[in-house]
Structures are given as structure tokens and as C-alpha cells.
Amino acid sequence: MSADVVTKGVTTVPSGVGGAVGVERRCWFVAIVKNNTEKMAHERLAKAGYESYLATQTLYRVWKNGKRAKVEHVVLPTLVFVRCSERERMQIVALPYINRFMTNKASGNSSAKPLAVIPDRQIETLRFMLGQSDVPVTISERSFQKGDRVRVARGKLCGLEGEVVTTADGHSELIVRIDILGCAKVMIEAVDIELVDK
């Protein structure tokens, strides 16, 4: 007897066969939601059984009365990443709290824009950067000139690779490209990085 199980006309397939005939590929799509509803949309997607990721960073705020509070800051307002198949995406876009999915405006075709798909590795890098950085991470839409590839040599971001750009005020920022969205960047000391061999 075969190891595959048939339930309701669907054959289960062993994991690790992405790209096989009849198996839909799961990708990270970018769902656009209403402002200040990102956390609620992320929680509802997870409750519905979808894999989603909300780019947040834990920060400490000092209020006017001098009290400090730990807050979860949404780094990419109105955006929730959803890892799903095309069939699942069509179901998700119909949910009342999802406005639409982001398109790739950089594609050459002027009439039909393809959906923006973020590679798995870039999502993993963003998660690592947001989870390990001691200083706020910002997202910049501007495209930077191709610079030196570097690796963080020490500290909580040790092992992270990206490019270094020197700002107008002389500080160094580590840039990690996230296709479609732009670049995630964080302030970093030049002594904490090393050149990556090409």
C-alpha cells in the first residue's frame, strides 16, 4: 500500500517536494491592510491557519511623564507578509480585513503588474535583523549604489551580511536589500564589520 493518503479527493504529498507536478508552490506575498490593523490582521490570519509574519521590533519608549514602556513597533505599516499558495492567496484576498496584495511595480510590463513575491531568505534576514538589533531598524525605499558586501563580525547581529553606506553625518548604516520593498537599515559601527570575499 502506498504511503500517500487520499482524503476528500486530495492526495497528501511528502514534504520537501516543492515544484512537483500538482503541488502548488508556497511564496511570501505582501498583504496590504488598513493602517493600525496590522496586528489584528496578522493574528486573524494565524488563527485561520495561514502562515503570516508581521515585521515588528521591540522598543522602549519614554513617555512625557518619564515612565519607560516596552512596545512592539510595526516596522512596515499596513503590510503583513503571508506565505501561501496562489489558491490560498485568492481566498485570503477575499477576507474583509485584507485590502489587496502588493504588486511588483518595477516589472517591465505596463498593463498587468505581477504580484510582489519576497524570497524566503529575505524574510529570514528581516526576522533576524529585527529580533537581534539593539537599535531601531528602519526601512528605506530609496535604492542605494552597489557597495561593499560586509558581514557583521561581533555583537547580536554577528553573521548578518549586507552593504555598508556612510550617511551624511558620518555614521555607518548596514543595509540589507528586500526586493520590492527597498532596504532595511540599521546603524552600525565600522569596527563591527568585515569585508566579505567576493
Buried (B, 14 or more C-beta within 10 A) or exposed (E): EEEEEEEEEEEEEEEEEEEEEEEEEBBBBBBBBEEEBBBEBBEBBEEEEBEBBBBBBEBEEEEEEEEEEEEEBBBBEBBBBBBBBEEBBEEBBEBEBBBEBBBBEEEEEEEEEEBBBBEEEBBEBBEBBBEBBEEEBEBBEEEBEEEEEBBBEEBEBEEBEBBBBEEEEEEBBBBBBBEBBBBBBBBBEEEBBEEEEE
